[in-house]
Amino acid sequence: MPHTHLRPINRILIAVAALMLGGLLTVPIWRIDLMAPQYPEGLFLQIYHDRFDGDVQKINGLNHYIGMATIENDMFPEFAIMKYAFYLLVGWGLVAAANGRRGALFTWLMALFAFVIWAMWDMFAWGYKYGHDLDPHAAIQVEGMAYQPPLFGHKKLLNFDAWSLPDTGGWILFGVITLACIIWFVEWRWPGKLPTPTKADVSGATPLAMAAVVILVAGFSSACNTPEQPAIDYGKAECAYCRMNVMDHQFAAAIVTLQGRTYAFDSPECMVQQVADGRIAEEQVRGWWVSDHAHPGTLIDATTAFYLAATSLKSPMNGNVAAFVKEADRTAADAVHHGEELDWTGARTRLTTE
């Protein structure tokens, strides 16, 4: 009789993979980006299991002129049932792990494939209707033009470049399916006897499955981490606000956007004014960075830094606010400059109004 039991380590991996599917209830699953000359930072739409997020209103405003329908959460009944689909897939995976048979794993794998096929078809059908059913009275009409967004990858829509790709949740889902496929293939191709339990026994481990779960966990962790510290090319980089070269290692600052673009500034006052003036939308900022005044050239998270305002600090654009990663460093500087201690909110307010 052919052996149908899964190795213990693979049952554990299946359970871990099933639980990771629960993350799709909290993170965005898919993302559509629109880039055009009039939107240098681009517009983006994120799809969660129960809603849209991102530049929804801006996209709706543009779509109004070409006759496309307004994007609203209520127009998608799928949002009301999606969470139950994920509950089912998580539970199914845990049952397969507890059952420990190859057949149970196969049924879960087929359920995952069925869900992906349905989701992609549903997204294609929505995109087709959304891009083809246009208001005949729209202000802008291009004969024979359709505006269906790409299902996966890139597509040119008038002067917009549209990209449709998985977001964090999508990569988790594809990673889980990849792991389940590898485990099922290994168990089918090289079935093994149930190992006798021993202390620290890992004889049932499959190298491919272990490698897959490491990649899956690493990918999930990197997707959820804060953005890496940006780099500023001092002496060559141009301040995005005042257009002066970024020279001062004690006051340089930077913004990293959701699209991954870095804007360098010669001082914090230029950075906060760039957003205050609307040149970069607040919701597009992924990370704010400022130089640690006590350690020139080292960029730190602006939102958690300690600030000191004093006229004797002499920043490039006369905002005269310095940032410190440690409160003790700010205290030491305050003993010299005799200034005003601020947090991030206070520093932004002071630098925006001056």
Secondary structure, DSSP 4 states (H G I P E B T S, - for coil): ----BPPHHHHHHHHHHHHHGGGGGTS--EEEEEEETTEEEEEEEEE-SS-EEESHHHHHHHHHHHTPPPP-GGG-THHHHHHHHHHHHHHHHHHHHHH-BHHHHHHHHHHHHHHHHHHHHHHHHHHHHHHH---TT-S---TT---PPPSSEEEEETTEEEEEEE-HHHHHHHHHHHHHHHHHHHHHHS--PPPPP-TT--TT--HHHHHHHHHHHHHHHHHHSPPPPP---TTT-B-TTT--B---TTT-EEEEETTS-EEEESSHHHHHHHHHTTSS-GGGEEEEEEEBTTSTT-EEEGGG-EEEE-GGG--TTS--EEEESSHHHHHHHHHHH--EEE-HHHHHHHHHH-
